[in-house]
Amino acid sequence: MSFGGLAIGDIAVGGAAVGRYAMGDWASGYLAVGRSHATGENAFLVPDMLAELQVFCDKYVGGWLGSFIQNVAKSLG
């Protein structure tokens, strides 16, 4: 788990985030949640795609990690 201006890790949260689960202003990864930029297999821009992200998390992620991703996404919006 990595946090910071530039976050790189399995779960990365930061201004620029790269990882399996990446969340931030600029995000890239398997599940990328970004405010201005998101690339990856499952990429969501918030707040525009928050509803789709919630459905994805409920279906594929779940548990504490799904809740964590949804809460971070809400704070980005």
C-alpha positions, 0 to 999 in steps of 0.5 A, a space after each residue: 500500500 502506497 500513499 503520497 504525491 507519487 504513489 506506486 504499489 499494489 494499492 496506490 493513492 496519491 496525486 499520481 498513482 500507479 498500481 493494481 488498484 490506483 486512485 488519485 488525480 492521475 491513475 493507471 492500473 488494473 482498477 484506476 480511479 482518477 479525477 482528471 486521468 484514468 487508464 487501465 483495464 477498468 478505468 473510471 473518472 470521478 465524479 462522472 463515473 462514480 455510480 459505475 465504479 460502485 457497481 464494479 466494486 460491489 461485483 468484483 472487489 467487495 469487502 474492505 477494499 471495495 469500501 475503501 475504493 468507493 470512499 476514496 472515489 467519493 473524496 476525489 469527486 
